[in-house]
Amino acid sequence: MPGIETYGPDKIKALQRRLKIALSGSMSLQTAAQIWTNLLYAEFEGSLPLVRCYSMLPAHKLAPQYSAFAQKLAIQLGRPLVPADRVLCLMGTSGDSAAWNDCTASQGHLAIPLLSRATADSAPMIARLLLDMGVGLDWLDSGEEAVVFASLGRIASMFYVEDARTETDSAGRMVVPAQDFVRDNALRTVFGMGGAYITGSFVCTILFTKAALNRERASGFLPLINTFKSETVGHMLADRLFSV
């Protein structure tokens, strides 16, 4: 099967069409996210050990299992979760391991509360993702999230780590801290695509690949996230978020 590094505009457009059809019958954002990650994993079998889809949602809209998970983690981080807090929720996951095919099986990433700039910055990969995608971190302390999401508009943005084995952030930390995961799965480039909905929520999909992709090649996949957003905005507007 051709690897992800071989995909050009024509193949990506064909994948867009298939994604649009696949999502047409989805009943919630969560079911759509799982369809989306399943499609990507099947398409790039062999070069994509794991693909995950996250959505940043307000705490008061979380399903009970997500809320309980986020609340427990928030208390460990220093304070209880409040309704207005934003939480990064794992909505779809597909991968080589059986545990990577069930969001609720995640031990540490089901619902990550973003309580402040400091808590977000303490996780190098999350901080890099938010910064690369234009969401930033300052709004977590200022409360000016409306300005952030309005500025994103409909523009798709990208998170990009050229080589997960070596890339560090400005503080010298590994951008992908789980280096055992990187080694065990022979990971090279990790990239994500995301964007904001008009509701102020945010969605991103992260692809952990065995391929070495330059930034231009990775950015060619950005049209896919626009298709995902256009097919799921109805779920966001109607608060059809979870299937659990």
C-alpha positions in Angstrom: 0.0 0.0 0.0 1.4 3.5 -0.9 2.8 5.4 2.1 1.5 8.7 3.3 4.6 10.4 1.8 3.4 9.6 -1.7 0.2 11.5 -1.5 -0.2 14.5 -3.7 -3.2 16.8 -4.5 -5.1 14.3 -6.6 -5.1 11.6 -4.0 -5.9 14.0 -1.3 -8.9 15.3 -3.2 -10.2 11.8 -3.7 -9.8 11.2 0.0 -11.8 14.4 0.7 -14.7 13.0 -1.4 -14.6 9.7 0.5 -14.5 11.5 3.8 -17.5 13.7 2.9 -19.5 10.6 2.0 -18.4 8.7 5.1 -19.4 11.5 7.5 -22.8 12.1 6.0 -24.5 9.6 8.3 -22.6 10.5 11.5 -24.8 11.2 14.6 -22.4 13.2 16.7 -19.1 14.9 16.7 -17.6 11.9 18.5 -18.9 9.4 16.0 -17.7 11.6 13.1 -14.3 11.8 14.7 -14.0 8.1 15.0 -15.1 7.6 11.3 -12.4 10.2 10.4 -9.6 8.5 12.3 -10.6 5.1 11.1 -10.5 6.3 7.5 -7.1 7.9 7.9 -5.6 4.9 9.6 -7.0 2.5 6.9 -5.8 4.7 4.1 -2.2 4.9 5.4 -1.9 1.5 7.0 1.8 0.7 7.5 2.9 4.3 7.8 0.5 5.6 10.4 0.7 3.7 13.7 -1.7 6.2 15.4 -4.0 9.0 14.5 -6.1 10.9 17.0 -8.8 13.6 16.8 -9.3 16.1 19.7 -11.8 18.9 20.2 -11.4 21.7 22.7 -14.8 22.1 24.5 -16.1 24.0 27.5 -16.2 21.8 30.6 -20.0 22.2 31.1 -20.6 20.4 27.8 -18.7 17.3 28.5 -20.2 13.8 28.7 -20.1 12.4 32.3 -17.1 10.1 31.8 -15.1 12.9 30.2 -16.1 15.4 32.9 -15.1 13.0 35.7 -11.7 12.4 34.0 -11.1 16.1 33.5 -12.2 16.9 37.1 -9.8 14.4 38.6 -6.9 15.7 36.5 -7.7 19.3 37.3 -7.6 18.7 41.0 -4.2 17.0 40.6 -3.1 20.1 38.7 -4.1 22.4 41.6 -7.8 23.4 41.4 -11.2 22.0 40.6 -12.6 22.3 37.1 -15.2 25.0 36.6 -17.9 25.2 33.9 -16.1 27.8 31.8 -12.8 25.9 31.6 -11.7 24.6 28.3 -10.9 20.9 28.0 -9.0 19.1 25.2 -11.1 16.0 24.6 -10.1 12.8 22.7 -13.0 12.3 20.3 -11.6 9.7 17.9 -8.6 7.4 17.9 -7.3 4.6 15.6 -4.0 2.7 15.7 -2.0 -0.4 15.8 -2.7 -1.3 19.4 -6.2 -2.4 20.5 -6.1 0.2 23.2 -5.6 2.9 20.6 -9.0 2.2 19.1 -11.2 3.2 22.0 -11.1 6.7 23.4 -12.4 5.7 26.8 -9.4 3.3 27.2 -7.0 6.2 27.3 -5.2 6.4 30.6 -3.9 10.0 30.3 -5.4 11.8 27.3 -9.2 11.4 27.4 -9.9 14.9 28.7 -7.1 17.3 29.4 -8.1 20.5 31.3 -6.5 23.7 30.1 -6.6 25.6 33.4 -4.0 28.2 32.7 -1.1 29.1 30.5 1.2 27.4 33.0 -0.6 24.1 33.0 -0.8 24.0 29.2 2.9 25.0 28.9 3.9 22.2 31.3 2.9 19.7 28.5 5.4 20.4 25.6 3.3 18.7 22.9 0.1 20.4 23.9 1.8 23.8 24.2 3.4 23.4 20.8 0.2 22.3 19.2 -1.8 25.3 20.5 1.0 27.7 19.5 1.5 26.2 16.0 -2.2 26.3 15.3 -2.6 29.9 16.3 -4.7 29.3 19.4 -1.8 30.4 21.6 -1.7 30.2 25.4 -2.2 33.7 26.8 -6.0 33.6 26.5 -6.0 30.9 29.2 -5.1 33.5 31.7 -6.7 36.6 30.2 -10.1 35.0 29.4 -10.1 36.6 25.9 -10.8 33.4 24.0 -13.4 35.0 21.8 -10.7 37.2 20.2 -8.5 34.1 19.6 -11.1 32.0 18.0 -12.5 34.9 15.9 -9.1 35.6 14.5 -8.7 31.9 13.4 -11.9 32.1 11.4 -12.2 29.3 8.8 -8.5 29.0 8.2 -7.0 25.6 8.6 -3.8 25.5 10.6 -1.0 23.0 11.1 1.0 21.5 14.0 4.3 20.1 12.7 7.2 18.2 14.2 9.7 17.2 11.5 11.4 14.5 13.5 9.8 13.3 16.7 13.1 11.6 17.7 15.1 14.9 18.0 12.9 18.0 18.0 12.9 20.1 21.1 11.0 23.3 22.1 12.5 26.6 23.2 13.0 25.3 26.7 15.0 22.3 25.4 12.2 19.8 26.1 11.3 17.0 23.6 8.2 18.1 21.8 7.0 14.5 21.8 8.0 13.6 25.4 7.1 9.9 25.2 10.3 8.8 23.5 9.7 5.2 24.2 6.5 5.5 22.1 8.5 7.2 19.4 11.2 4.4 19.4 8.8 1.5 19.7 6.8 2.7 16.7 9.7 4.0 14.6 8.1 7.5 14.4 9.5 10.3 12.3 7.2 13.2 11.4 4.2 14.1 13.6 1.8 16.6 12.2 -1.7 17.9 13.0 -4.4 19.8 11.2 -7.1 21.9 12.9 -9.3 24.9 13.0 -12.1 26.6 14.9 -15.8 26.4 14.5 -18.1 29.4 14.7 -19.1 28.2 18.2 -15.6 28.9 19.5 -14.7 25.3 19.9 -11.6 23.9 18.1 -10.8 20.6 16.5 -7.5 19.1 15.6 -6.3 15.7 14.2 -2.8 14.5 14.9 -1.0 11.9 12.7 1.9 10.0 14.1 3.8 8.8 11.0 6.8 6.6 10.2 7.5 8.7 7.2 9.8 11.7 6.9 7.5 14.5 5.6 8.7 18.0 4.9 6.4 20.8 5.9 5.1 21.4 2.4 4.1 17.8 2.0 2.3 17.8 5.4 0.5 21.0 4.7 -1.0 19.4 1.6 -3.4 17.5 3.9 -5.0 20.6 5.3 -8.0 20.6 3.0 -9.1 17.4 4.8 -9.7 19.2 8.0 -11.9 21.7 6.2 -14.0 18.9 4.9 -14.3 17.4 8.4 -15.3 20.8 9.9 -17.9 21.5 7.2 -19.5 18.1 7.7 -19.6 18.4 11.5 -20.5 22.0 12.1 -24.1 21.0 12.4 -23.2 18.7 15.3 -21.4 21.6 17.0 -24.3 24.0 16.6 -26.8 21.5 17.9 -24.5 20.3 20.8 -24.5 16.8 19.4 -21.1 16.2 20.8 -20.8 12.8 22.4 -22.2 9.3 21.7 -21.3 8.0 25.2 
